[in-house]
Amino acid sequence: MELQSGRRLGRMTAPSKGAGRIFGLDLMRAFAVLLVLVGHGSAHHQPPEWFGGFWRAQGTLGVEVFYVLSGYLIGGILWRLAKKGQLHTLGGVWKFWCRRWARTLPLYVFFVLVYLRFDYLGVAKVEVAYPYAFFMQNFAWSPLPFFTHAWSLAVEEWFYFLFPLLCLLLLAAGFGARRGLLLACGVFVVLPLAMKMFLAMDIRDYRTFDDQLRMVVLARLDAIAFGVLVALLKAEWPPVFECLRRFGMWLVPALVIVMVYLAHGAPGLIGHYWAMVLFLPLVSVLLALVLPAVESIRTLGWRPLDSFVRYTSLVSYSLYLGHICMLTLTNAALDMAGVRVAGPWQTMAVYLAYAGAFYGFATLTYFYVEKPFLDLRPPEADAASGALQPPSAPFLR
């Protein structure tokens, strides 16, 4: 890495763009999806304790990274639309929705059909997929037992739908772009916090914390709103954003502490009401404060590693949606072949097979399902913000 100050941790400067992408945001997205893939993969077989014990829980952090990054990218788009007067009418909001849906829905629908046959929980009946047509699988309740890792996509889709509507109402009421978006962010922070306060009263263990709070749409919209706030800082208060860009890396040790805390099973979280209510929002705030500094990273100092980061970011949506299917099929193939995975080294070999299946399938679905629909969309300012992928990658136990 290079830091604009010239110190050799990396030089941070204005975000570096290549082919319409921002490397720092690609790095953040790749880091998030890899946390999810490794977290899910290491839940299988017998990994070394140093590996499985640490990485198995890190998908939780990966989801929060995706949420904050998603809010940052969408916030920049919404701010520009509001400044241009394109968010003041229902027609303008409709155009925004159509672009979002063209980006996220085709691959989502494809995988709903795939998981009817190849879900981790087994073959499912068509009726079980009906709530998924409107992202109602975890709206105010625990996720349904099908295509479970789509829970975080439901959070994002509801944010994409509700947040612009609230902005439209506020702009129509006479609020300017800055005040309107700022007030909308306030609403989307306060109401999910109230929902968490309500849900936390009935949580008694980590499983119910996941199912009944962390994965519920109405309790998680605030994580994306924190990302929108960072986009507003960049647009309306550049000196504050610049301060975060210069000094945000000093908060990275706090993220490492969060990872260690998760690896140890989040001790003390359950049974402490305010800890359960505030833990996830505080992690989101921490990630939001680090984001400007990460955006400024323009290289990791080794070209093959940079290429890996960019490609992982490019196919991250396909990686996320398809990796559970590949886990299921790879494990089934091992069982059919009579292969018994015993010991850590055989397990690590299986993990390499997982990785090949993940990336091979993601490449196919990106180029033959996702990208054709992306190419149909008219050009917009998305690329200027680095928003080339919908950052949705949830965590399954």
Salt bridges, closest charged atoms under 4 A:
GLU2 OE1 - ARG11 NH2 2.67
GLU2 OE1 - ARG298 NH2 3.45
ASP26 OD1 - ARG21 NH2 2.72
ASP26 OD1 - ARG29 NH1 3.13
GLU64 OE1 - ARG220 NH2 2.68
ASP210 OD1 - ARG214 NE 2.61
ASP210 OD2 - ARG397 NH1 3.43
ASP211 OD2 - ARG207 NE 3.92
ASP211 OD1 - ARG397 NH1 2.88
ASP222 OD2 - LYS196 NZ 2.90
GLU236 OE2 - LYS83 NZ 3.65
GLU236 OE1 - ARG178 NH1 3.93
GLU242 OE2 - ARG245 NH2 2.50
GLU242 OE2 - ARG246 NE 2.90
GLU295 OE2 - LYS234 NZ 3.22
ASP375 OD2 - LYS371 NZ 2.98
GLU380 OE1 - ARG99 NE 2.94
ASP382 OD2 - ARG99 NH2 3.89
ASP382 OD2 - ARG100 NH2 2.48
ASP382 OD2 - ARG103 NH2 3.01
ASP382 OD2 - ARG377 NH2 3.67
